[in-house]
Amino acid sequence: VRSRRQRQMCIRDRDTITCIKTRRSVRKFKQESISKDIIEDLVLDASYAPSWKNTQTTRYIAIIDAEIKAKLAEECCAEHNRGIINGAPLLIATLIVDKRSGFERDGSYSTSRKDCWQAFDNGIATQTLCLAANDKGLGTVIMGLYDIDKAEEIIGVPEGQLLMALVAVGYPDEEPGVPKKKTVDDLLSYR
């Protein structure tokens, strides 16, 4: 017989797996705005993502200004991302504090992977943000194909930080299907 705590953990685990399995890349959004409270909740939820030596180097800029979004879309993006950015009520830029994740205090690299840990940590935090958005009924798509230098300039990325991804966020106006997934046999090997 399972204890109440064990039953609660199973329910919570199923909710987590459901959230993971139902998160999709959404590219069409309703024009309903997203409250600052929800935006702050997303960032708070994402702050629980693990990071190298708990450096917590991911930062966020919420872009709600239509002119800034339009400028990013027009000057930085390929055609397929322009419509996504202009159609999303919210664009979140994820940034990293440069030269902290994967580095020792003296500035040297901690591993032979050098500064790759920065992107790894940002990826974990960005996916956590997207899962939190899914849990709140929001859709997201992570975009990486754009002129990074120009986008940093338009957004006003602070000195010492690097732009990593743009995440379009909004209430979905489409229901993307489940893309074909590789099998466990394709993905897993044992030694």
C-alpha positions as CSV (number, residue, x, y, z in Angstrom):
1,V,0.0,0.0,0.0
2,R,1.4,3.4,-1.0
3,S,1.6,6.3,1.4
4,R,-0.2,9.5,0.6
5,R,3.2,11.2,-0.1
6,Q,4.1,8.4,-2.6
7,R,0.7,8.8,-4.3
8,Q,1.3,12.6,-4.5
9,M,4.7,12.1,-6.0
10,C,3.3,9.8,-8.7
11,I,0.7,12.4,-9.6
12,R,3.3,15.2,-9.7
13,D,5.6,13.0,-11.8
14,R,2.8,12.3,-14.3
15,D,2.1,16.1,-14.5
16,T,5.8,16.7,-15.2
17,I,6.0,14.1,-17.9
18,T,2.7,15.3,-19.4
19,C,4.1,18.8,-19.5
20,I,7.3,17.6,-21.2
21,K,5.4,15.5,-23.8
22,T,2.8,18.1,-24.6
23,R,5.2,21.1,-25.1
24,R,5.4,22.0,-28.8
25,S,7.1,24.7,-30.9
26,V,4.2,27.1,-31.5
27,R,4.6,29.6,-34.3
28,K,1.1,31.2,-34.4
29,F,-0.3,33.1,-31.4
30,K,-3.5,34.9,-30.4
31,Q,-3.1,38.6,-29.9
32,E,-3.9,38.4,-26.2
33,S,-1.2,40.2,-24.1
34,I,0.6,38.4,-21.3
35,S,0.6,40.0,-17.9
36,K,3.8,41.1,-16.2
37,D,2.8,38.8,-13.3
38,I,2.9,35.8,-15.7
39,I,6.2,36.9,-17.3
40,E,7.7,37.2,-13.8
41,D,6.4,33.8,-12.8
42,L,8.0,32.3,-15.9
43,V,11.4,33.8,-15.0
44,L,11.0,32.7,-11.4
45,D,10.2,29.2,-12.5
46,A,13.2,29.2,-14.9
47,S,15.5,30.3,-12.1
48,Y,15.2,26.8,-10.6
49,A,17.1,25.4,-13.6
50,P,20.5,23.9,-12.5
51,S,23.6,25.7,-13.6
52,W,27.4,25.2,-13.5
53,K,28.5,25.6,-9.9
54,N,25.2,27.4,-9.3
55,T,26.4,30.4,-11.2
56,Q,22.9,31.2,-12.4
57,T,24.2,33.2,-15.4
58,T,21.0,33.2,-17.6
59,R,19.3,36.6,-17.8
60,Y,16.1,37.6,-19.6
61,I,14.8,40.6,-21.4
62,A,11.0,40.6,-22.0
63,I,10.3,42.4,-25.3
64,I,6.7,43.6,-25.6
65,D,7.2,46.8,-27.6
66,A,5.9,46.2,-31.1
67,E,8.4,48.5,-32.7
68,I,11.4,46.7,-31.2
69,K,9.9,43.3,-32.3
70,A,9.3,44.7,-35.8
71,K,12.9,46.0,-36.0
72,L,14.3,42.7,-34.9
73,A,12.1,40.8,-37.4
74,E,13.0,43.1,-40.3
75,E,16.7,43.7,-39.7
76,C,17.8,40.4,-38.1
77,C,15.7,37.5,-39.2
78,A,15.0,35.3,-42.1
79,E,11.5,35.4,-43.6
80,H,10.2,32.4,-41.6
81,N,11.0,34.0,-38.3
82,R,9.7,37.5,-39.2
83,G,6.1,36.4,-39.0
84,I,6.6,34.5,-35.8
85,I,8.2,37.5,-34.0
86,N,5.6,40.0,-35.3
87,G,2.8,37.7,-34.4
88,A,3.9,36.9,-30.8
89,P,2.7,39.2,-28.1
90,L,5.9,38.6,-26.2
91,L,9.5,37.9,-27.2
92,I,11.9,36.8,-24.5
93,A,15.6,37.2,-25.1
94,T,17.7,34.8,-23.1
95,L,21.2,36.0,-22.3
96,I,24.2,34.7,-20.4
97,V,26.6,36.5,-18.2
98,D,29.8,35.9,-20.2
99,K,32.9,34.1,-18.8
100,R,31.4,32.7,-15.6
101,S,29.8,29.3,-16.4
102,G,32.6,26.8,-17.1
103,F,35.3,29.1,-15.8
104,E,37.5,29.2,-12.7
105,R,37.7,32.3,-10.5
106,D,41.0,33.2,-12.2
107,G,39.3,33.3,-15.6
108,S,40.8,30.0,-16.9
109,Y,38.5,27.3,-18.4
110,S,37.5,24.5,-16.0
111,T,37.3,21.8,-18.6
112,S,38.5,21.0,-22.2
113,R,35.0,22.0,-23.4
114,K,36.0,25.6,-22.6
115,D,33.1,28.0,-22.8
116,C,30.5,25.5,-24.0
117,W,29.0,25.3,-20.5
118,Q,27.5,28.8,-21.0
119,A,25.3,27.7,-23.8
120,F,24.5,24.4,-22.0
121,D,23.3,26.3,-18.9
122,N,21.3,28.7,-21.0
123,G,19.7,25.9,-22.9
124,I,18.6,24.2,-19.6
125,A,17.1,27.5,-18.3
126,T,15.4,28.3,-21.7
127,Q,13.8,24.9,-21.9
128,T,12.7,25.2,-18.2
129,L,11.1,28.6,-19.1
130,C,9.3,26.9,-22.1
131,L,8.0,24.1,-19.9
132,A,6.8,26.6,-17.3
133,A,5.0,28.5,-20.2
134,N,3.4,25.2,-21.4
135,D,2.2,24.6,-17.8
136,K,0.5,28.0,-17.9
137,G,-1.2,27.4,-21.2
138,L,1.3,29.4,-23.2
139,G,3.0,28.3,-26.4
140,T,6.7,29.0,-27.2
141,V,9.2,28.6,-29.9
142,I,13.0,29.0,-29.4
143,M,14.7,30.8,-32.3
144,G,18.4,30.8,-33.0
145,L,18.6,31.8,-36.7
146,Y,19.1,35.6,-36.7
147,D,21.9,38.2,-36.9
148,I,23.0,38.0,-33.3
149,D,25.2,41.1,-33.3
150,K,22.5,43.3,-34.8
151,A,19.9,41.8,-32.4
152,E,22.1,42.5,-29.4
153,E,22.3,46.1,-30.5
154,I,18.6,46.5,-31.1
155,I,17.7,44.9,-27.8
156,G,20.4,46.7,-25.8
157,V,22.1,43.7,-24.3
158,P,24.2,44.9,-21.3
159,E,28.0,44.8,-21.5
160,G,29.4,41.5,-20.3
161,Q,26.3,39.6,-21.5
162,L,25.7,37.6,-24.7
163,L,22.4,37.0,-26.5
164,M,21.7,33.3,-26.8
165,A,18.1,32.8,-28.0
166,L,14.9,34.6,-28.8
167,V,11.8,32.9,-27.5
168,A,8.4,33.8,-29.0
169,V,5.7,33.4,-26.3
170,G,1.9,33.7,-26.5
171,Y,-1.4,31.9,-26.2
172,P,-1.4,29.4,-29.0
173,D,-3.5,29.9,-32.1
174,E,-2.6,26.5,-33.5
175,E,-2.2,23.0,-32.2
176,P,1.0,21.5,-33.7
177,G,1.0,17.8,-33.9
178,V,3.7,15.6,-32.3
179,P,6.7,15.4,-34.6
180,K,8.1,12.0,-35.3
181,K,10.4,11.0,-32.5
182,K,13.4,8.6,-32.7
183,T,13.0,5.3,-30.8
184,V,14.8,4.5,-27.6
185,D,16.9,2.1,-29.6
186,D,18.0,4.9,-31.9
187,L,18.9,7.2,-28.9
188,L,20.3,4.9,-26.2
189,S,23.3,2.6,-26.0
190,Y,24.8,0.7,-23.2
191,R,28.5,0.0,-22.4
